[in-house]
Amino acid sequence: MAKQSKKLSFEFFPTRTPEGRAKQVVTRKQLRQFDPEFFSCTSGAGGSTRDGTMQAITDILSEGTAAAPHLPCIGMQRQEIVDLLEEYKSMGVRHIVALRGDIPSGMGMGSGSLHYANELVELIKTEFGSHFHIEIAAYPEFHPQARSAEDDLNNFVRKAKAGADSAITQYFFNADAYFRFVDDVHARGINIPIIPGIMPVASFSKLARFSDTCGAEIPRWLRLKLQSYADDSTAIKAFALDVVTEMCERLLREGAPSLHFYTLNQAGLVSTICQRLGY
């Protein structure tokens, strides 16, 4: 396959140890061969991993790649958010992933100045104009806390209209769900790029735990097939690589603007998929 012209991006989570930080440097070096549009780094709600996120963003920028910090607003005060954005701006960050964030244990929705991602997008636009490219989250299979599919679509539209530039989806294994979601938001007048989030599979048990937490669906046929391999990690990885690569090929072929990989701080499976796609 000819080298793809659509850009890729890759997500990391903060590490707590010097060894983890050193490993991330190596992982990013491996993934930089694919000329990423940016590397993003997650951040715990309420600032629980802020130092680790800041360190990762500093490292990414020093390596010469664009960096996109996740910014969950729940539990934060308005001025605290503005100060953090000012710091990111001074560092050279031009890309923000704007999120509500998970509500930390023991903290109610009333904590902090902002309660929803659309309020955060509005704040960023008001305070910083067009300096930051703002990504928002999208849920093709609908947010696990949404009261209904219609409510979830309306929430996405509200975030987009607040000034978002593009969106990154939760991972999924059903391409039809992605295309249906794109059609639904287009019908509501939203035409920002919606980038599929891609999760490589190294372990069925870990994938099942992640999916139960975030509401991502593992199709029954895929769940049963992965379960049939039991603890044969080599067979699981080989089968899942085929499934995920074929889905990525279809997504790119049928109009997805790019792909965003949830790396889990590992380069191996992601690199294999990218190479198979022609990057």
GIDA-V40939 format. One record per backbone hydrogen bond with DSSP energy under -0.5 kcal/mol. CO is the residue of the C=O (numbers start at 1). NH is the residue of the N-H. E is the energy in kcal/mol with one decimal. If there is no record, write none. Layout:
BEGIN
((CO NH E) (CO NH E))
END
This chain:
BEGIN
((7 259 -1.1) (8 37 -3.5) (8 38 -0.6) (9 261 -2.7) (10 40 -2.8) (11 263 -1.5) (11 265 -0.6) (12 42 -2.3) (17 21 -2.2) (18 22 -2.4) (19 23 -2.1) (20 24 -2.1) (21 25 -1.7) (22 26 -1.6) (23 27 -2.6) (24 28 -3.0) (25 29 -1.8) (26 30 -2.0) (27 31 -2.0) (28 32 -1.8) (30 33 -0.8) (31 34 -1.7) (32 35 -1.9) (38 10 -1.6) (39 68 -2.3) (40 12 -2.2) (41 70 -2.5) (44 47 -1.4) (45 48 -0.8) (47 50 -1.4) (49 53 -2.5) (50 54 -2.8) (51 55 -2.3) (52 56 -2.3) (53 57 -2.6) (54 58 -2.4) (55 59 -2.4) (56 60 -2.7) (57 61 -2.4) (58 62 -2.1) (59 63 -1.3) (60 63 -0.5) (60 65 -1.7) (61 64 -1.5) (66 39 -2.2) (67 95 -0.6) (68 41 -1.6) (69 97 -2.4) (71 99 -2.2) (73 76 -2.1) (74 46 -1.0) (76 113 -2.3) (76 114 -0.9) (77 81 -2.1) (78 82 -2.3) (79 83 -2.7) (80 84 -2.0) (81 85 -2.5) (82 86 -2.4) (83 87 -2.0) (84 88 -2.4) (85 89 -2.7) (86 90 -2.3) (87 91 -1.3) (88 92 -0.8) (88 93 -2.4) (89 92 -0.9) (94 133 -3.4) (95 69 -0.7) (96 98 -0.8) (96 135 -3.2) (97 71 -3.1) (97 99 -0.5) (99 73 -2.2) (100 74 -2.5) (102 104 -0.6) (104 107 -2.3) (108 111 -1.7) (111 75 -1.1) (116 119 -0.7) (116 120 -1.3) (117 121 -2.6) (118 122 -2.2) (119 123 -2.1) (120 124 -2.6) (121 125 -2.4) (122 126 -2.5) (123 127 -2.6) (124 128 -2.5) (125 129 -1.6) (128 131 -2.3) (132 134 -0.6) (133 96 -2.8) (133 135 -0.6) (134 165 -2.6) (134 166 -1.7) (135 98 -2.8) (136 168 -2.6) (138 170 -2.3) (139 142 -2.2) (143 146 -1.8) (148 152 -2.1) (149 153 -2.3) (150 154 -2.3) (151 155 -2.4) (152 156 -2.1) (153 157 -2.5) (154 158 -2.3) (155 159 -2.1) (156 160 -2.7) (157 161 -2.8) (158 162 -1.1) (159 164 -0.8) (160 163 -1.6) (160 164 -0.8) (165 193 -0.6) (166 136 -1.6) (167 195 -3.5) (168 138 -1.9) (170 197 -0.6) (173 175 -0.5) (174 177 -1.0) (174 178 -1.1) (175 179 -2.4) (176 180 -2.6) (177 181 -2.1) (178 182 -2.4) (179 183 -2.3) (180 184 -2.5) (181 185 -2.3) (182 186 -2.3) (183 187 -2.1) (184 188 -0.6) (185 188 -0.5) (185 190 -2.4) (186 189 -2.0) (189 191 -0.6) (193 167 -2.3) (193 195 -0.6) (195 169 -2.7) (196 260 -2.5) (197 172 -0.7) (198 200 -0.6) (198 262 -2.9) (200 202 -0.6) (203 207 -2.1) (204 208 -2.8) (205 209 -1.9) (206 210 -2.7) (207 211 -2.8) (208 212 -2.3) (209 213 -1.7) (210 214 -2.5) (211 215 -1.9) (217 219 -0.7) (219 223 -2.9) (220 224 -2.7) (221 225 -1.8) (222 226 -2.7) (223 227 -2.5) (224 228 -1.6) (225 229 -0.6) (226 229 -1.1) (227 230 -1.7) (229 232 -2.6) (231 233 -1.8) (232 236 -2.2) (233 237 -2.5) (234 238 -2.2) (235 239 -2.6) (236 240 -2.7) (237 241 -2.4) (238 242 -1.6) (239 243 -2.1) (240 244 -3.0) (241 245 -2.4) (242 246 -2.4) (243 247 -1.9) (244 248 -2.5) (245 249 -2.6) (246 250 -2.0) (247 251 -2.6) (248 252 -2.6) (249 253 -2.4) (250 254 -2.4) (251 256 -3.0) (252 255 -1.1) (258 196 -0.8) (259 9 -1.7) (260 198 -3.2) (261 11 -2.9) (261 263 -1.0) (262 200 -0.6) (263 266 -1.5) (267 271 -3.0) (268 272 -2.0) (269 273 -2.3) (270 274 -2.5) (271 275 -2.5) (272 276 -2.4) (273 277 -1.7) (274 279 -2.5) (275 278 -1.3))
END
